[in-house]
């Protein structure tokens, strides 16, 4: 079988750079991840062989860096999901249904808010940004964001109070609201 020029070039790049890419991956993420990073890096190099410059090593290390970043993001997502599942499963029996009903009530109340209010509440409460960081995202000053956040919280509480009093386990006692206070604490 005849080897194409692209195959020859790729083989030369692989043979010349594989150890360097592997060492870079080990130094950043350890041996367990290094082989996978090398495989993904060279898969990208094969797909984009025409884009690989000469010398290839700096370009390959940049790809490896991006692969490592993607692995880190995936790990963070998995850990976050595992934490949430753990939060739900660690509750005493009987509390899960109440928690689900409360979260549904909060989500319904959030759905009634203007988009700007929802965005600020989500950035601060669910994404864990500080008001200073959330202000950078929405493009305003931290002081303006704190004012907007305060108003959004008040509107959320009003929307939660106006929500139907039915829950999955019966009628909420008069004068109670969904656990919007939990979100308020997370937003501080």
N, C-alpha and C positions, 0 to 999 in steps of 0.2 A: 504494500500500500504506500502510495506516494504522500509525503508530508508537504503541506502547503507552507508558503512563506510566513503566513500568520501563525501557524502552529510552531514553526521554528522560532519565531520571535518570542512568542509566549513562553516556550520552553526555556529559552535563554534568560528571559526576565525572571521566570520562576526559579530556575536553578541559581541565578545570581542574587536574588533578593529574598527568597523564602526564609532563610535563617535570620536575616535582619528584621523582617516583619514579625516573625515569631518571637524574637527577643524583645522587640518593642511591645508586643501584646503581653508577654509575660511580665515585663516591668510595670505595665499599667494595670493588669487585671489578674495575673497569676496563671499558673500552668493549666488549670482546669478550663479556662476560657480561650487560651492562646490558639489551640488547634482550630477551634471553630472560627476565630477571628481571621486566621490565616486563610482558611477555606473560603470564607465570605469575601475577603479582600481580593483573592485571586479570581474568584468568580466574577467580581465586578471588573477586574482587569481584563478578563477574557471577553466579557460583553462589550467593554469600551476600549478594546485594544487600540483602535485608531486614535483615541484620546491620550493614550499613555505616552508621555514624553520620554526623551532620552536625556539624562539618566532617569530611570523609572523609580528608583527608591524613594525620593521625596514624595512623589505622587502616591505611591503605594502606602507610605506611612500616613499620609493624609486620609486615604481611604480607610486604613485600619483604625485611625482615630475616630472617624465617623461611625464605623462599625461598632467600636467600643462604646461610643456615646449612645447608639441605638440599643445596645445590650443593656446599658445602665438604665435607660428610660424604661425598657421592658421590665427590668428587675424592680424598678420603683413602682410601676403599675401593678405588678404581681404582689409586691409587698403591701401596697395600699389595699388591693382587693382582699388579700389574706387578712389584713387588719380589720377591714369592714366585716368580713364574714365572721371573724373571731369575735368582734363586738356583738354581732347578732346572736351567735351561738353560745356566748358566755353568759347570756342573761338567764335568770332563773325561769323555770317553766311557767308559762302563762304571760310573761311580760312581752314576748315577741309580738303577739297580736296587737297589744296596746301600742307598742312602739311603731309598728307598721301603720296603724290607724293614725297615730300622731304625725308620722312623716308624710303620709298622704294628705293630711289636713294642711300641713305646712306647704307642701308642693301645690296644692290647690290654691292656697292663699298667694303663693309666689306667682302663680299663673295669672292672677288678676292684676298684678302690678305692672306699671309701665316698664318697657324694656330697659331703660336706664337704671331704674331701681333694682330690677332683677340682676343686671350685670354687676352692679356694685356689691350687692349682697352675696352673690355667688363668688366673686373675686375674693372677698374678705372672709366669708364664712366657710365656703367649701373648698376654695383653693388655698386658704390660709395666708393670703397676702396681708401685709401690714397696710394701714391706710396710706402710708407714704408710697409703697410699691403699687398699690391699686391706683393711686393718683397718676402715676407714670403711665399705667396701662390706658386709662381713660383720657389722659391728656389734660389734667387740671392740677391745681395746687393741692398739697396735702390738706390745707385748711378747708378748701372748697369741698374736697372729697369727704372730710369728716362731717361737714354740714349735710351734704347729700346723703351720706350713710345714716346719719341721725334721722333724717326725714324718711328715708327708705325703711328703716326699722319701724318707725311709727306707723307708716302705711301698711307694713306687713302685719303688725299687731292688730290694726283696725280690720284688715282683711281676714285675719284669723278669727277675730271676734265675730265678724259677720258671717263666717262659714256656718253651714248647717251643723246643728249640735249632734247629729247622728255619728256614731263611730262603728267600727266593725263589731264591737262587743256591746252595743246598746247606746243609750243616750248619755252624752256628756253631762255631768252635773252643771246646773246653772251657774254662770259666773266663772266657769273654767274655760281655758283656751288650749289649743294644741301647744305642745312644748316649744313654742317659738322662743322662749327664754333660753333654751339650749343654744339656738342659733345666735341670739343676742350675746351670750357669753363668749361664743367662739369668735365673734366679730370684734371683740374689744381689743 
